[in-house]
Amino acid sequence: MFFGGGFPSRNPVYSSHPYTYHQRPDRRENQGDGGLGLFVQLMPILILIIVSALSQMMVSSPPYSLSQRPSVGHIHRRLTEHLKVPYFVSDTFGEEFTGSSLKTVERNVEDDYVANLRNNCWKEKQQKESLLYRARYFGDTSLYHKAQRMGTPSCSRLSETMKYLENFR
């Protein structure tokens, strides 16, 4: 229906009188060439495809990664100046980023690192609380002690990092 305005059919259309019917005129006979009509109908789809392609070309990947990613070219390991967070960059990173642009990138790396620590800390706390809940619900003391011993290393690193940042910034 979208492309042709309806399904082509030559089915008769019956009127109110039981023995008479009228043949429905075929739309294709009335449209003539249809090339411009087809183009106008396809225009919204073409616009969506073009806008999507342009937006994909305009989005650039970040110049760094917190993990080594050879598929993107982030293979060279570096450390941020303040927090000593390891990150990976491409071959041309040193030429493209110097001075204030390098400081901006390193600040972004550290912000991403802290965001990852927060996320991982939340997950670790959720796992620990879930284990504690199950231990209490089932009355399992060994599971309870396991949950009590369970560490939250991301939370510890986050706490240390935040203390450092408070003193530094």
Salt bridges, closest charged atoms under 4 A:
ASP26 OD2 - ARG10 NH2 3.43
GLU29 OE2 - ARG10 NH1 3.96
ASP91 OD1 - HIS76 NE2 2.28
GLU110 OE1 - ARG169 NH2 3.42
